[in-house]
Amino acid sequence: MENLKQEKEILFSGEKVAAGFPSPAEGYAEGTLDLNEHLIKNPPSTFFVRASGESMIDAGIFSEDILIVDRSLSATNGSIIIALINGEFTVKRFLQKKGKTILTPENSSFESIQLTEEDEFSVWGVVTNSIRSHTIKQNNRTFKYQ
């Protein structure tokens, strides 16, 4: 089977962009940037999943964001993980306190999940990065501006 991976080079400016007035370095490109090199450390065990819901908004994860998940990493206290609990996937912060495992949302409107021995639980992977589109789309998507 032939390798279908296609390398794409994207121009990268080493200058920081002011969120106010335009920079005098406008138009200056330092080189190219390979997003795979910066976002994916272990390609064979990395996958993408689209977030849904609002339970992780205070961690900067919003509905429709693309999460980059590395299955080769072990969850450590404080990691954001993709968990499989009783047959359902969820994204939560992984906490271990006094021998108990707690999956906590990053939105005070949601309850933490304290795992019990009866729960079927596994860590599917550790979220390493997220990608968010800032382009307004017209197809049934509601935007909330704060």
N, C-alpha and C positions, 0 to 999 in steps of 0.2 A: 504494500500500500504506500503510495507516495505521500510525502509530507505536505500537508495542506496549510501549514502555518505560513502566514505572510507577514513579513517585517514591514512596519510602517514607521517612517521617521517623521517626527513632528518637531518643528522649530521650538527652541527653548531660549528664553531670555533670562539671564542671570540677575537682572534688575528686579527689585521688588516693585509692585504696582501700588500706587497710592489709591486709596478708596475715595479720594476727594478730587484733586486737580490732576490733569495729565502730567506724566513724568517727562522731563527734558530728554530722557533716553529712549523715547518712543521710536520704534522702528529698528532698534538694535537687537539682533539675535546672536546669542552666544554659541549656539550649536543645535544639536537635536536632542530629544529626550525620548527614551524608550520606556513607556509606561509599564511594560512587563517587568523590566529590570528594577523599577522602583516600587512596584506594588505587589509583585508575585515573587516570593522567595523560593518556593518549592512547587514548580508547575505540575508535577504528576499528582500532587495531593491537594491542589487548589481548585475551588469551584466558585461560581457566582450564584447568588440567590437574591431575589428582589424582596425587600422588606415590605411588610404590610401592617398597618395599624399605627398607634401612637404611643405604645408603651415605652419606647426608647428615645423619645424626642430630646430629653435633657442630656443624652449622651451624643446628640447630633445625628441620630439615625431617624429618618423620617420615612413615611409610607412612600413607596416607589423608589427609594434609594436602592442601589445595587451594592450588596455586601460581598466582599472578597473574603472567603473562608478557607483556612488552611487546616486540613484534617490531620496533618502530621504533627501539629503542635499539641501539647498537653495543656489543659486548662489549669491556670493558676488562680489563686485568690485575687479577685478583681477583674479577671478576663471577661470580655464579652463573648458569649458563645452561642452557637446554634445547638439547642438541646432537643432531644427526642424524649418526650414525657408521655407515657401511656399512649403511644401511637401518634402523637401530634407534635409537630415542630414548633419551636418558639425561639426567639432571640432574647436573651436576658444576660444580666451580669451575674457571674458565678462567684458565690461567696461561701466560704467554709468557716464556721464559728463553733467552737466547742464541740467538735465532732459532728456537727450537723451541716448539711448542704442546703443552701438557700439560693434560689434564683430570684433576683430582684429586678424589677423594672426601673427605668430611669424616667419616671413620670409619677408624681405623687397621687395621681388619680387611679393608679393600679396597685393591686396587692402583690406582695412577694409570695413566692411559692416555696414553702418549706417541704423538702422531700421526705417521704417516709419509706420504711422498708417495703410497703405495699406498692409503691410507685415503680413502674418500669422506666428507668432513666438511663440515658447515655448521652455523652457529649459527642455531637456529630462533627464539630469543628470549632476552631477559634476564629472570630472575626478579626481580621488584620487591618482592613481599610474599608472605606465606603466611597461610593461614587454617586454624586447627585447632579441631576440636570437642572440648570437654571433657565432653560428655555421654556417659555410659556406655551403650553399645548392646548388645543381647542377641544380635544376628544373626551368629553365628559369628566374632566378633571377639575376639582374645586381647589382654589388657592386661598390660603389663609395668610393674611399679612398682619404681623404683630407690631 
